[in-house]
């Protein structure tokens, strides 16, 4: 895999092993509002935006209440979710190699900030951008561009930056921002997310564990 000077990471599901946690949050949240949740494969396709719950049968007038419940469950459960194997070591190796590190997650700041701090990842990130910090969420490039801007990276240096995430929307957001997009696709995600569908976003590389990234530093 190519090496870069600037590494911006998605947080949820990429650095942290939270796929099953989030599916549980959406599952339990829907149940509380009398909506029978779909299979995990179907549910995973409707977690990019809260409004997608309406497509699963949640009444529109209950959306705000659902979001409040989801925030409560997320703040209870996400801090206890483990990092993906090798994530902490990978970040330390990047830092030791003089790489610049940022984090951009589509999570709401009220959930994102406590989880990032709890995991101790705030000590690695120069900037930490939440989904609610920008006008448009992925696959719009807003969050990535804000991260690059806050890191004082000029557009002429975008070729030295990469965004790494675990969804096709992450890769699309990276390309829309004008930087490389790498798909993190660990074994745990392969039973839920379709590689064929994700490859339509044309990631610049696909990695299944963090050693694939750190080996490129040698």
MDAnalysis code that builds the backbone (N, CA, C; Angstrom):
import MDAnalysis as mda
import numpy as np

u = mda.Universe.empty(654, n_residues=218, atom_resindex=np.repeat(np.arange(218), 3), trajectory=True)
u.add_TopologyAttr("name", ["N", "CA", "C"] * 218)
u.add_TopologyAttr("resid", np.arange(1, 219))
u.add_TopologyAttr("resname", ["UNK", "UNK", "UNK", "UNK", "UNK", "UNK", "UNK", "UNK", "UNK", "UNK", "UNK", "UNK", "UNK", "UNK", "UNK", "UNK", "UNK", "UNK", "UNK", "UNK", "UNK", "UNK", "UNK", "UNK", "UNK", "UNK", "UNK", "UNK", "UNK", "UNK", "UNK", "UNK", "UNK", "UNK", "UNK", "UNK", "UNK", "UNK", "UNK", "UNK", "UNK", "UNK", "UNK", "UNK", "UNK", "UNK", "UNK", "UNK", "UNK", "UNK", "UNK", "UNK", "UNK", "UNK", "UNK", "UNK", "UNK", "UNK", "UNK", "UNK", "UNK", "UNK", "UNK", "UNK", "UNK", "UNK", "UNK", "UNK", "UNK", "UNK", "UNK", "UNK", "UNK", "UNK", "UNK", "UNK", "UNK", "UNK", "UNK", "UNK", "UNK", "UNK", "UNK", "UNK", "UNK", "UNK", "UNK", "UNK", "UNK", "UNK", "UNK", "UNK", "UNK", "UNK", "UNK", "UNK", "UNK", "UNK", "UNK", "UNK", "UNK", "UNK", "UNK", "UNK", "UNK", "UNK", "UNK", "UNK", "UNK", "UNK", "UNK", "UNK", "UNK", "UNK", "UNK", "UNK", "UNK", "UNK", "UNK", "UNK", "UNK", "UNK", "UNK", "UNK", "UNK", "UNK", "UNK", "UNK", "UNK", "UNK", "UNK", "UNK", "UNK", "UNK", "UNK", "UNK", "UNK", "UNK", "UNK", "UNK", "UNK", "UNK", "UNK", "UNK", "UNK", "UNK", "UNK", "UNK", "UNK", "UNK", "UNK", "UNK", "UNK", "UNK", "UNK", "UNK", "UNK", "UNK", "UNK", "UNK", "UNK", "UNK", "UNK", "UNK", "UNK", "UNK", "UNK", "UNK", "UNK", "UNK", "UNK", "UNK", "UNK", "UNK", "UNK", "UNK", "UNK", "UNK", "UNK", "UNK", "UNK", "UNK", "UNK", "UNK", "UNK", "UNK", "UNK", "UNK", "UNK", "UNK", "UNK", "UNK", "UNK", "UNK", "UNK", "UNK", "UNK", "UNK", "UNK", "UNK", "UNK", "UNK", "UNK", "UNK", "UNK", "UNK", "UNK", "UNK", "UNK", "UNK", "UNK", "UNK", "UNK", "UNK", "UNK", "UNK", "UNK", "UNK"])
u.atoms.positions = np.array([
    [0.843, -1.196, 0.000],
    [0.000, 0.000, 0.000],
    [0.877, 1.244, 0.000],
    [0.460, 2.252, -0.720],
    [1.189, 3.513, -0.777],
    [1.204, 4.181, 0.597],
    [2.272, 4.906, 0.901],
    [2.328, 5.664, 2.142],
    [1.984, 7.128, 1.874],
    [1.516, 7.805, 2.903],
    [1.084, 9.188, 2.795],
    [1.686, 10.002, 3.933],
    [1.622, 11.313, 3.795],
    [2.095, 12.189, 4.865],
    [0.989, 12.501, 5.868],
    [-0.260, 12.437, 5.385],
    [-1.414, 12.803, 6.210],
    [-2.425, 11.667, 6.188],
    [-2.774, 11.179, 7.373],
    [-3.738, 10.092, 7.497],
    [-4.944, 10.588, 8.291],
    [-6.106, 10.572, 7.653],
    [-7.342, 10.930, 8.328],
    [-8.194, 9.657, 8.402],
    [-8.676, 9.370, 9.589],
    [-9.409, 8.133, 9.822],
    [-10.872, 8.387, 10.167],
    [-11.730, 7.531, 9.663],
    [-13.058, 7.383, 10.232],
    [-12.848, 6.781, 11.625],
    [-13.773, 6.988, 12.504],
    [-13.629, 6.485, 13.873],
    [-14.447, 5.223, 14.107],
    [-15.729, 5.374, 13.936],
    [-16.687, 4.337, 14.281],
    [-16.659, 3.193, 13.277],
    [-16.262, 2.016, 13.716],
    [-16.188, 0.859, 12.829],
    [-14.851, 0.720, 12.138],
    [-14.049, 1.776, 12.193],
    [-12.728, 1.754, 11.561],
    [-11.649, 1.612, 12.626],
    [-11.536, 2.599, 13.489],
    [-10.605, 2.464, 14.610],
    [-11.217, 1.634, 15.725],
    [-12.515, 1.792, 15.921],
    [-13.202, 1.026, 16.966],
    [-14.039, -0.092, 16.358],
    [-14.115, -1.190, 17.059],
    [-14.856, -2.362, 16.599],
    [-16.298, -2.241, 17.084],
    [-17.059, -1.399, 16.409],
    [-18.385, -1.027, 16.902],
    [-19.544, -1.450, 16.000],
    [-19.287, -2.201, 14.973],
    [-20.373, -2.571, 14.077],
    [-21.513, -3.256, 14.831],
    [-21.179, -4.269, 15.632],
    [-22.220, -4.996, 16.356],
    [-22.881, -4.117, 17.409],
    [-22.119, -3.179, 17.976],
    [-22.683, -2.271, 18.978],
    [-23.735, -1.372, 18.340],
    [-23.408, -0.775, 17.198],
    [-24.355, 0.115, 16.536],
    [-25.581, -0.638, 16.032],
    [-25.366, -1.818, 15.495],
    [-26.524, -2.591, 15.048],
    [-27.441, -2.883, 16.230],
    [-26.852, -3.151, 17.394],
    [-27.653, -3.379, 18.597],
    [-28.405, -2.137, 19.026],
    [-27.761, -0.971, 18.900],
    [-28.407, 0.291, 19.268],
    [-29.610, 0.559, 18.366],
    [-29.422, 0.411, 17.063],
    [-30.542, 0.634, 16.140],
    [-31.633, -0.412, 16.345],
    [-31.228, -1.655, 16.545],
    [-32.183, -2.735, 16.773],
    [-33.034, -2.448, 18.010],
    [-32.380, -2.146, 19.121],
    [-33.099, -1.914, 20.376],
    [-33.919, -0.629, 20.311],
    [-33.378, 0.388, 19.626],
    [-34.111, 1.637, 19.484],
    [-35.405, 1.451, 18.713],
    [-35.341, 0.739, 17.613],
    [-36.550, 0.485, 16.827],
    [-37.580, -0.308, 17.632],
    [-37.094, -1.288, 18.364],
    [-38.012, -2.112, 19.175],
    [-38.754, -1.251, 20.197],
    [-38.059, -0.274, 20.772],
    [-38.691, 0.587, 21.781],
    [-39.842, 1.389, 21.197],
    [-39.779, 1.625, 19.883],
    [-40.838, 2.393, 19.234],
    [-41.798, 1.495, 18.458],
    [-41.772, 0.226, 18.772],
    [-42.733, -0.706, 18.196],
    [-42.470, -1.101, 16.764],
    [-41.222, -0.887, 16.288],
    [-40.864, -1.242, 14.920],
    [-40.023, -2.515, 14.950],
    [-40.430, -3.522, 14.205],
    [-39.670, -4.764, 14.155],
    [-38.425, -4.550, 13.290],
    [-37.243, -4.705, 13.870],
    [-36.010, -4.453, 13.108],
    [-35.816, -5.490, 12.006],
    [-35.203, -5.103, 10.903],
    [-34.891, -6.048, 9.830],
    [-33.646, -6.852, 10.192],
    [-33.180, -7.652, 9.280],
    [-31.939, -8.396, 9.505],
    [-30.769, -7.426, 9.620],
    [-29.675, -7.897, 10.192],
    [-28.499, -7.045, 10.342],
    [-27.991, -6.540, 8.987],
    [-28.060, -7.395, 7.971],
    [-27.579, -6.991, 6.643],
    [-28.394, -5.818, 6.119],
    [-29.718, -5.883, 6.270],
    [-30.578, -4.792, 5.823],
    [-30.410, -3.564, 6.711],
    [-30.345, -3.774, 8.018],
    [-30.205, -2.661, 8.955],
    [-28.918, -1.882, 8.691],
    [-27.854, -2.602, 8.370],
    [-26.552, -1.957, 8.127],
    [-26.596, -1.007, 6.936],
    [-27.546, -1.205, 6.035],
    [-27.667, -0.339, 4.861],
    [-28.432, 0.944, 5.164],
    [-28.947, 1.054, 6.389],
    [-29.791, 2.199, 6.735],
    [-29.262, 2.951, 7.952],
    [-27.952, 2.973, 8.110],
    [-27.394, 3.609, 9.301],
    [-26.530, 4.827, 8.986],
    [-26.614, 5.350, 7.770],
    [-25.799, 6.517, 7.408],
    [-26.422, 7.820, 7.893],
    [-27.739, 7.802, 8.081],
    [-28.456, 9.018, 8.463],
    [-29.658, 8.595, 9.303],
    [-29.943, 9.366, 10.367],
    [-31.065, 9.014, 11.234],
    [-32.371, 8.892, 10.444],
    [-32.536, 9.722, 9.430],
    [-33.790, 9.727, 8.681],
    [-34.038, 8.406, 7.959],
    [-32.990, 7.619, 7.791],
    [-33.179, 6.333, 7.131],
    [-34.026, 5.376, 7.973],
    [-34.189, 5.685, 9.251],
    [-35.075, 4.872, 10.097],
    [-36.528, 4.969, 9.631],
    [-36.861, 6.071, 8.975],
    [-38.222, 6.234, 8.466],
    [-38.513, 5.196, 7.390],
    [-37.479, 4.814, 6.640],
    [-37.644, 3.800, 5.591],
    [-37.894, 2.420, 6.182],
    [-37.557, 2.259, 7.454],
    [-37.735, 0.967, 8.121],
    [-39.029, 0.907, 8.925],
    [-39.818, 1.980, 8.851],
    [-41.117, 1.952, 9.505],
    [-41.273, 2.857, 10.702],
    [-40.233, 3.587, 11.102],
    [-40.350, 4.507, 12.224],
    [-41.199, 5.701, 11.806],
    [-42.252, 6.042, 12.546],
    [-43.073, 7.213, 12.202],
    [-42.246, 8.498, 12.276],
    [-42.485, 9.406, 11.363],
    [-41.712, 10.639, 11.292],
    [-41.807, 11.451, 12.574],
    [-42.967, 11.415, 13.234],
    [-43.127, 12.221, 14.442],
    [-42.407, 11.622, 15.649],
    [-41.805, 10.449, 15.457],
    [-41.054, 9.828, 16.548],
    [-39.545, 9.844, 16.303],
    [-39.134, 10.465, 15.204],
    [-37.719, 10.452, 14.848],
    [-36.849, 11.129, 15.908],
    [-37.247, 12.317, 16.374],
    [-36.440, 13.028, 17.359],
    [-36.330, 12.237, 18.657],
    [-37.417, 11.604, 19.057],
    [-37.381, 10.782, 20.268],
    [-36.478, 9.573, 20.063],
    [-36.514, 8.997, 18.860],
    [-35.629, 7.868, 18.547],
    [-34.165, 8.293, 18.646],
    [-33.846, 9.477, 18.105],
    [-32.469, 9.967, 18.146],
    [-32.003, 10.142, 19.589],
    [-32.874, 10.653, 20.448],
    [-32.526, 10.823, 21.859],
    [-32.223, 9.475, 22.503],
    [-33.043, 8.485, 22.200],
    [-32.816, 7.143, 22.744],
    [-31.501, 6.582, 22.224],
    [-31.255, 6.760, 20.925],
    [-30.020, 6.252, 20.319],
    [-28.799, 6.913, 20.945],
    [-28.866, 8.220, 21.211],
    [-27.756, 8.925, 21.852],
    [-27.490, 8.359, 23.241],
    [-28.564, 8.108, 23.974],
    [-28.404, 7.553, 25.323],
    [-27.751, 6.181, 25.274],
    [-28.247, 5.326, 24.393],
    [-27.683, 3.984, 24.264],
    [-26.239, 4.039, 23.785],
    [-25.960, 4.952, 22.857],
    [-24.599, 5.073, 22.322],
    [-23.621, 5.503, 23.407],
    [-24.008, 6.471, 24.211],
    [-23.113, 6.934, 25.267],
    [-22.909, 5.886, 26.356],
    [-23.864, 4.981, 26.472],
    [-23.718, 3.878, 27.429],
    [-22.811, 2.786, 26.883],
    [-22.948, 2.498, 25.606],
    [-22.316, 1.304, 25.052],
    [-21.010, 1.553, 24.290],
    [-20.931, 2.661, 23.556],
    [-19.767, 2.873, 22.696],
    [-18.441, 3.000, 23.447],
    [-18.410, 3.685, 24.606],
    [-17.124, 3.789, 25.291],
    [-16.517, 2.439, 25.670],
    [-17.354, 1.443, 25.820],
    [-16.853, 0.118, 26.204],
    [-16.489, -0.751, 25.004],
    [-16.775, -0.264, 23.806],
    [-16.441, -1.047, 22.609],
    [-14.925, -1.046, 22.421],
    [-14.350, -2.184, 22.077],
    [-12.893, -2.248, 21.929],
    [-12.414, -1.614, 20.634],
    [-11.137, -1.259, 20.624],
    [-10.508, -0.854, 19.379],
    [-10.307, -2.089, 18.516],
    [-10.269, -1.899, 17.213],
    [-9.905, -3.012, 16.347],
    [-8.477, -3.440, 16.672],
    [-8.232, -4.715, 16.566],
    [-6.906, -5.249, 16.847],
    [-5.839, -4.512, 16.041],
    [-4.841, -4.027, 16.745],
    [-3.725, -3.360, 16.080],
    [-3.916, -1.886, 15.820],
    [-5.108, -1.339, 16.103],
    [-5.371, 0.071, 15.790],
    [-4.483, 1.005, 16.609],
    [-4.371, 0.746, 17.899],
    [-3.570, 1.617, 18.760],
    [-2.103, 1.580, 18.362],
    [-1.611, 0.387, 18.109],
    [-0.213, 0.234, 17.697],
    [0.035, 0.916, 16.357],
    [-0.940, 0.818, 15.462],
    [-0.814, 1.449, 14.149],
    [-0.714, 2.965, 14.285],
    [-1.564, 3.554, 15.107],
    [-1.531, 4.997, 15.296],
    [-0.207, 5.447, 15.911],
    [0.287, 4.662, 16.851],
    [1.560, 5.010, 17.468],
    [2.696, 4.947, 16.452],
    [2.667, 3.947, 15.579],
    [3.709, 3.827, 14.564],
    [3.642, 4.972, 13.562],
    [2.433, 5.385, 13.210],
    [2.288, 6.536, 12.321],
    [2.862, 7.795, 12.978],
    [2.528, 7.978, 14.236],
    [3.020, 9.149, 14.960],
    [4.537, 9.123, 15.061],
    [5.090, 7.946, 15.376],
    [6.541, 7.813, 15.488],
    [7.243, 8.072, 14.160],
    [6.523, 7.783, 13.067],
    [7.096, 7.990, 11.730],
    [6.919, 9.430, 11.242],
    [6.355, 10.278, 12.088],
    [6.193, 11.685, 11.726],
    [4.986, 11.973, 10.860],
    [4.061, 11.035, 10.784],
    [2.857, 11.261, 9.983],
    [1.873, 12.138, 10.744],
    [1.094, 12.899, 10.024],
    [0.065, 13.734, 10.631],
    [-1.256, 12.961, 10.629],
    [-1.985, 13.073, 11.735],
    [-3.166, 12.238, 11.940],
    [-4.374, 13.104, 12.287],
    [-5.484, 12.804, 11.632],
    [-6.756, 13.431, 11.954],
    [-7.840, 12.374, 12.014],
    [-8.965, 12.727, 12.603],
    [-10.112, 11.820, 12.666],
    [-11.350, 12.585, 12.229],
    [-12.119, 11.990, 11.343],
    [-13.414, 12.539, 10.951],
    [-14.431, 11.422, 10.987],
    [-15.438, 11.595, 11.829],
    [-16.498, 10.606, 11.966],
    [-17.837, 11.251, 11.671],
    [-18.734, 10.490, 11.087],
    [-20.076, 11.006, 10.828],
    [-20.930, 11.003, 12.081],
    [-20.407, 10.484, 13.189],
    [-21.131, 10.470, 14.453],
    [-21.441, 11.886, 14.920],
    [-22.540, 12.044, 15.654],
    [-22.845, 13.323, 16.281],
    [-21.768, 13.625, 17.325],
    [-21.422, 14.912, 17.483],
    [-20.354, 15.266, 18.420],
    [-20.670, 14.814, 19.845],
    [-21.927, 14.852, 20.232],
    [-22.296, 14.454, 21.588],
    [-21.932, 13.002, 21.885],
    [-21.852, 12.179, 20.849],
    [-21.458, 10.778, 21.014],
    [-19.968, 10.612, 20.741],
    [-19.507, 11.291, 19.700],
    [-18.144, 11.130, 19.206],
    [-17.079, 11.571, 20.213],
    [-17.222, 12.775, 20.754],
    [-16.187, 13.332, 21.624],
    [-15.918, 12.480, 22.860],
    [-16.957, 12.032, 23.603],
    [-16.689, 11.191, 24.772],
    [-16.041, 9.856, 24.412],
    [-16.485, 9.259, 23.294],
    [-15.930, 7.965, 22.893],
    [-14.466, 8.099, 22.489],
    [-14.133, 9.160, 21.756],
    [-12.749, 9.387, 21.331],
    [-11.839, 9.574, 22.541],
    [-12.296, 10.360, 23.495],
    [-11.499, 10.618, 24.695],
    [-11.360, 9.368, 25.543],
    [-12.447, 8.626, 25.684],
    [-12.424, 7.397, 26.487],
    [-11.398, 6.401, 25.950],
    [-11.275, 6.345, 24.643],
    [-10.331, 5.420, 24.024],
    [-8.902, 5.970, 24.045],
    [-8.729, 7.225, 24.425],
    [-7.400, 7.819, 24.464],
    [-6.858, 8.178, 23.099],
    [-7.736, 8.221, 22.093],
    [-7.277, 8.485, 20.732],
    [-7.119, 9.975, 20.454],
    [-7.625, 10.803, 21.363],
    [-7.479, 12.248, 21.160],
    [-6.016, 12.678, 21.234],
    [-5.169, 11.861, 21.833],
    [-3.750, 12.233, 21.918],
    [-3.011, 12.031, 20.596],
    [-3.616, 11.302, 19.676],
    [-3.000, 11.080, 18.368],
    [-3.492, 12.083, 17.324],
    [-4.729, 12.531, 17.464],
    [-5.370, 13.319, 16.409],
    [-5.119, 14.814, 16.567],
    [-4.588, 15.424, 15.520],
    [-4.454, 16.885, 15.489],
    [-5.822, 17.543, 15.457],
    [-6.728, 16.948, 14.712],
    [-8.098, 17.448, 14.613],
    [-9.050, 16.273, 14.752],
    [-10.226, 16.546, 15.284],
    [-11.260, 15.521, 15.431],
    [-12.587, 16.151, 15.021],
    [-13.066, 15.797, 13.848],
    [-14.260, 16.402, 13.261],
    [-15.432, 15.436, 13.375],
    [-16.556, 15.929, 13.882],
    [-17.774, 15.120, 13.999],
    [-18.741, 15.457, 12.866],
    [-19.681, 14.571, 12.642],
    [-20.654, 14.787, 11.579],
    [-21.462, 16.049, 11.769],
    [-21.723, 16.415, 13.031],
    [-22.513, 17.609, 13.305],
    [-21.694, 18.896, 13.241],
    [-20.406, 18.783, 12.939],
    [-19.559, 19.966, 12.779],
    [-19.632, 20.546, 11.374],
    [-20.265, 19.807, 10.459],
    [-20.314, 20.238, 9.059],
    [-21.743, 20.167, 8.547],
    [-21.970, 20.839, 7.424],
    [-23.333, 20.947, 6.890],
    [-23.834, 19.640, 6.287],
    [-22.934, 18.926, 5.594],
    [-23.359, 17.734, 4.866],
    [-22.513, 16.536, 5.271],
    [-23.153, 15.406, 5.384],
    [-22.457, 14.197, 5.804],
    [-21.999, 13.387, 4.592],
    [-21.205, 12.366, 4.856],
    [-20.689, 11.520, 3.791],
    [-21.846, 10.963, 2.956],
    [-21.662, 10.848, 1.655],
    [-20.411, 10.944, 0.900],
    [-19.990, 12.364, 0.505],
    [-20.661, 13.380, 1.047],
    [-20.187, 14.749, 0.821],
    [-18.803, 14.889, 1.456],
    [-17.942, 15.724, 0.899],
    [-16.566, 15.828, 1.376],
    [-16.365, 16.803, 2.527],
    [-17.437, 17.400, 3.033],
    [-17.327, 18.512, 3.984],
    [-16.411, 18.219, 5.176],
    [-16.606, 17.072, 5.820],
    [-15.833, 16.757, 7.018],
    [-14.362, 16.567, 6.735],
    [-14.058, 15.933, 5.613],
    [-12.655, 15.719, 5.245],
    [-11.994, 17.043, 4.894],
    [-12.691, 17.867, 4.137],
    [-12.137, 19.171, 3.783],
    [-11.924, 20.036, 5.028],
    [-12.853, 19.967, 5.981],
    [-12.673, 20.715, 7.228],
    [-11.453, 20.210, 7.988],
    [-11.283, 18.898, 8.027],
    [-10.111, 18.341, 8.712],
    [-8.823, 18.831, 8.058],
    [-8.773, 18.781, 6.743],
    [-7.584, 19.235, 6.022],
    [-7.353, 20.738, 6.230],
    [-8.432, 21.502, 6.198],
    [-8.321, 22.947, 6.401],
    [-7.823, 23.254, 7.809],
    [-8.391, 22.563, 8.800],
    [-7.982, 22.786, 10.186],
    [-6.536, 22.350, 10.439],
    [-6.040, 21.443, 9.605],
    [-4.641, 21.006, 9.706],
    [-3.718, 21.876, 8.853],
    [-4.320, 22.908, 8.218],
    [-3.571, 23.841, 7.357],
    [-2.919, 23.138, 6.164],
    [-3.644, 22.177, 5.603],
    [-3.164, 21.482, 4.408],
    [-3.714, 22.200, 3.178],
    [-2.833, 22.678, 2.336],
    [-3.249, 23.377, 1.122],
    [-3.760, 22.372, 0.091],
    [-4.721, 22.776, -0.744],
    [-5.208, 21.874, -1.794],
    [-4.097, 21.311, -2.666],
    [-3.033, 22.046, -2.837],
    [-1.916, 21.567, -3.653],
    [-1.205, 20.375, -3.015],
    [-1.456, 20.140, -1.725],
    [-0.832, 19.025, -1.016],
    [-1.807, 17.878, -0.747],
    [-2.998, 17.947, -1.331],
    [-3.995, 16.903, -1.085],
    [-3.540, 15.526, -1.565],
    [-2.628, 15.491, -2.516],
    [-2.146, 14.200, -3.019],
    [-1.351, 13.438, -1.960],
    [-0.974, 14.121, -0.890],
    [-0.220, 13.466, 0.181],
    [-1.120, 13.020, 1.322],
    [-2.446, 13.107, 1.110],
    [-3.406, 12.763, 2.160],
    [-4.269, 11.577, 1.761],
    [-4.720, 10.839, 2.774],
    [-5.603, 9.699, 2.560],
    [-6.654, 9.680, 3.659],
    [-7.849, 9.248, 3.293],
    [-8.914, 9.023, 4.274],
    [-9.200, 7.526, 4.295],
    [-9.270, 6.954, 5.481],
    [-9.480, 5.516, 5.632],
    [-10.757, 5.277, 6.419],
    [-11.673, 4.511, 5.841],
    [-12.931, 4.208, 6.509],
    [-13.449, 2.845, 6.118],
    [-14.508, 2.423, 6.780],
    [-14.997, 1.057, 6.595],
    [-16.243, 0.954, 5.728],
    [-16.629, 2.056, 5.079],
    [-17.817, 2.020, 4.230],
    [-17.503, 2.604, 2.847],
    [-18.374, 2.295, 1.898],
    [-18.218, 2.879, 0.564],
    [-18.393, 4.391, 0.609],
    [-19.236, 4.871, 1.531],
    [-19.425, 6.314, 1.655],
    [-18.150, 7.017, 2.110],
    [-17.297, 6.315, 2.855],
    [-16.014, 6.886, 3.262],
    [-15.113, 7.091, 2.052],
    [-15.061, 6.078, 1.200],
    [-14.227, 6.167, -0.004],
    [-14.751, 7.260, -0.932],
    [-16.063, 7.321, -1.094],
    [-16.653, 8.343, -1.956],
    [-16.388, 9.746, -1.401],
    [-16.490, 9.900, -0.086],
    [-16.227, 11.204, 0.524],
    [-14.788, 11.624, 0.285],
    [-13.864, 10.671, 0.398],
    [-12.444, 10.968, 0.152],
    [-12.237, 11.444, -1.274],
    [-12.783, 10.705, -2.224],
    [-12.612, 11.078, -3.631],
    [-13.300, 12.413, -3.939],
    [-14.443, 12.656, -3.301],
    [-15.124, 13.931, -3.504],
    [-14.316, 15.103, -2.936],
    [-13.481, 14.798, -1.944],
    [-12.610, 15.821, -1.364],
    [-11.324, 15.993, -2.160],
    [-11.074, 15.071, -3.080],
    [-9.875, 15.157, -3.899],
    [-8.663, 14.470, -3.309],
    [-8.908, 13.504, -2.406],
    [-7.791, 12.756, -1.830],
    [-8.041, 11.256, -2.021],
    [-7.035, 10.463, -1.695],
    [-7.156, 9.013, -1.807],
    [-8.114, 8.481, -0.749],
    [-8.801, 7.396, -1.092],
    [-9.722, 6.750, -0.163],
    [-9.397, 5.274, -0.044],
    [-9.156, 4.824, 1.164],
    [-8.820, 3.420, 1.421],
    [-9.936, 2.782, 2.236],
    [-10.340, 1.589, 1.841],
    [-11.395, 0.852, 2.528],
    [-10.792, -0.089, 3.562],
    [-11.232, 0.049, 4.815],
    [-10.877, -0.893, 5.869],
    [-11.999, -1.925, 5.922],
    [-11.646, -3.183, 5.661],
    [-12.659, -4.243, 5.479],
    [-12.243, -5.483, 6.267],
    [-12.346, -5.414, 7.601],
    [-11.911, -6.532, 8.432],
    [-12.856, -7.725, 8.323],
    [-12.412, -8.906, 8.725],
    [-13.245, -10.102, 8.626],
    [-14.622, -9.951, 9.278],
    [-14.701, -9.238, 10.404],
    [-15.984, -9.090, 11.094],
    [-17.022, -8.364, 10.244],
    [-16.571, -7.512, 9.328],
    [-17.495, -6.753, 8.476],
    [-17.918, -7.536, 7.235],
    [-17.159, -8.540, 6.907],
    [-17.388, -9.227, 5.642],
    [-18.670, -10.045, 5.619],
    [-19.185, -10.374, 6.815],
    [-20.432, -11.133, 6.878],
    [-21.655, -10.234, 6.719],
    [-21.455, -8.925, 6.840],
    [-22.572, -7.979, 6.793],
    [-22.515, -7.073, 5.571],
    [-21.324, -6.588, 5.239],
    [-21.165, -5.647, 4.140],
    [-20.636, -6.341, 2.891],
    [-21.210, -5.996, 1.759],
    [-20.843, -6.607, 0.489],
    [-19.587, -5.982, -0.096],
    [-18.565, -6.774, -0.301],
    [-17.348, -6.275, -0.932],
    [-17.644, -5.796, -2.351],
    [-18.492, -6.525, -3.045],
    [-18.836, -6.149, -4.419],
    [-19.439, -4.747, -4.466],
    [-20.350, -4.469, -3.519],
    [-20.974, -3.157, -3.475],
    [-19.953, -2.085, -3.108],
    [-19.112, -2.386, -2.126],
    [-18.118, -1.407, -1.690],
    [-17.104, -1.087, -2.792],
    [-16.775, -2.096, -3.601],
    [-15.773, -1.883, -4.656],
    [-16.273, -0.953, -5.752],
    [-17.579, -0.741, -5.817],
    [-18.121, 0.199, -6.798],
    [-17.632, 1.629, -6.524],
    [-17.228, 1.881, -5.282],
    [-16.708, 3.200, -4.925],
    [-15.259, 3.381, -5.380],
    [-14.641, 2.308, -5.863],
    [-13.274, 2.320, -6.388],
    [-12.243, 2.815, -5.362],
    [-12.135, 2.087, -4.239],
    [-11.117, 2.472, -3.255],
    [-9.719, 2.345, -3.839],
    [-8.819, 3.205, -3.369],
    [-7.440, 3.165, -3.843],
    [-6.700, 1.950, -3.311],
    [-7.197, 1.401, -2.212],
    [-6.654, 0.164, -1.651],
    [-7.688, -0.393, -0.685],
    [-7.589, -1.684, -0.420],
    [-8.435, -2.348, 0.570],
    [-7.519, -3.042, 1.566],
    [-7.723, -2.790, 2.858],
    [-6.929, -3.470, 3.876],
    [-7.869, -4.189, 4.843],
    [-7.467, -5.376, 5.249],
    [-8.296, -6.182, 6.142],
    [-7.811, -6.148, 7.577],
    [-6.601, -5.668, 7.813],
    [-6.098, -5.466, 9.169],
    [-5.049, -4.367, 9.134],
    [-4.701, -3.838, 10.312],
    [-3.846, -2.656, 10.369],
    [-2.389, -2.953, 10.064],
    [-1.989, -4.207, 10.071],
    [-0.604, -4.504, 9.720],
    [-0.325, -4.178, 8.256],
    [-1.368, -4.231, 7.416],
    [-1.189, -3.903, 6.001],
    [-0.771, -2.446, 5.837],
    [-1.193, -1.595, 6.767],
    [-0.816, -0.195, 6.695],
    [0.556, 0.029, 7.300],
    [0.807, -0.572, 8.456],
    [2.080, -0.322, 9.128],
    [3.262, -0.961, 8.405],
    [3.028, -2.071, 7.722],
    [4.118, -2.704, 6.967],
    [4.603, -1.791, 5.855],
    [3.704, -0.943, 5.351],
    [4.088, -0.030, 4.272],
    [5.015, 1.077, 4.770],
    [5.088, 1.255, 6.089],
    [5.957, 2.292, 6.648],
    [7.413, 1.857, 6.686],
    [7.653, 0.566, 6.560],
    [9.019, 0.037, 6.707],
    [9.870, 0.327, 5.486],
])
